[in-house]
Amino acid sequence: MSPNAVFLYEIDKSFGPNLIAEFNLTKTKISKDFLIELAKKHVEKELTDATVVKDDIKGYSSKIEGESIKKDNLYLGFIMKDEEELISLKSLVEKMESNVIENYSTDKNKLTQVLKQNLTSILGLMERLKEPKLIVETINEKTKKMLDDGKIQEARELIDLGEKVPEKLAAEMKLAEELFKAKEFKKAKKSFEKAADLAAQIQEDEIVSFLKNKGEQVGTYPDLLKERETITREMKKVFIDLSGAELFKNTYEKIMPSVEKIVSISNNLEDEKAVEIFNELRKNAREASELAKKLYLLDKTIKRLLLKF
């Protein structure tokens, strides 16, 4: 997960999305159309987290809890390549949102610097997780400070851990990611938790927090998948059990909450294919609901006319 841009925007009820600040590592700018697509998902589908894929570029944004600065329409967004997964980013978003709120300013340049610092922090964290040597360098800096402070025994212990733990941490992270890709979510969660424990041993607090959050998110996947399967099965049963005129009696309206729930779950699972399918189903169900009402009324009218004869 390596986002190449971070941006802050607001959604005005009358005028739509408005870009407030952005920091981009590439020359690609955040287009108005891209913001509109994200805003539609947040507003029309009432999603806290929204994802848009366009021309091999993935955009993700999350609503910020901005009551403390009297802002209830702020969103933090990121741009990355389509093939990159979102779960790592989602594990960091809450901390970043808090940082944005804490340092919020009406000065665009100051906000841009806040976004830059956050993106740099993410990229630095990702690099340390991939490269054990970078973690060793951090350990060396910590041990030097400990020695300067006269904490000789603590420094020795950290030096000893630094010879073994970074490699173990990198290996455990690799295993956790492989298990996640293989959809072994329970095992992946345990592996992320084990990696977090290793990071704690070498006092990498930022990595510990990230891995714990990621493990918690991965741990929700089995329940989300089970819930989605149950809802889908119940919807299918509705249409199998009912036929003919019975389908006219608000059946399509009744399934809408289930469809909305599946879209929300699929969005959390980063299952773009399922989101696309059920968004299309939702659109057709709404049209079918309107037609069903008309057919039901026509059916009643026809029967009433026949009874008059």
RACOR-V692560 format. One record per pair of residues at least 4 apart in sequence whose C-alpha atoms are under 6 Angstrom apart, sorted by the first residue. I is the first residue (numbers start at 1). J is the second residue. If there is no record, write none. Layout:
I | J
I | J
//
This chain:
1 | 84
3 | 79
3 | 80
4 | 25
4 | 79
4 | 80
5 | 23
5 | 24
5 | 25
5 | 78
5 | 79
6 | 22
6 | 23
6 | 77
6 | 78
7 | 21
7 | 22
7 | 76
7 | 77
8 | 20
8 | 21
8 | 75
8 | 76
9 | 18
9 | 19
9 | 20
9 | 74
9 | 75
10 | 17
10 | 18
10 | 73
10 | 74
10 | 75
11 | 16
11 | 17
11 | 73
12 | 16
21 | 112
22 | 112
23 | 112
23 | 116
35 | 39
39 | 43
40 | 44
41 | 45
42 | 46
42 | 47
48 | 62
48 | 63
49 | 61
49 | 62
50 | 60
50 | 61
51 | 59
51 | 60
52 | 58
52 | 59
53 | 57
53 | 58
56 | 82
57 | 81
57 | 82
58 | 79
58 | 80
58 | 81
58 | 82
59 | 78
59 | 79
60 | 77
60 | 78
61 | 76
61 | 77
62 | 75
62 | 76
63 | 75
64 | 74
64 | 75
66 | 71
66 | 72
67 | 71
91 | 213
91 | 214
100 | 104
127 | 131
128 | 134
128 | 135
132 | 166
132 | 167
143 | 155
146 | 151
146 | 155
147 | 151
147 | 152
158 | 162
161 | 165
165 | 169
169 | 195
172 | 195
176 | 188
176 | 191
176 | 192
179 | 184
179 | 188
180 | 184
180 | 185
180 | 188
189 | 215
189 | 218
189 | 219
192 | 211
192 | 215
193 | 212
196 | 208
196 | 211
199 | 204
199 | 208
200 | 204
200 | 208
211 | 215
228 | 262
237 | 241
242 | 246
243 | 247
247 | 251
248 | 292
248 | 296
252 | 285
252 | 289
262 | 266
263 | 275
266 | 271
266 | 275
275 | 279
278 | 282
281 | 285
284 | 288
285 | 289
288 | 292
292 | 296
295 | 299
//
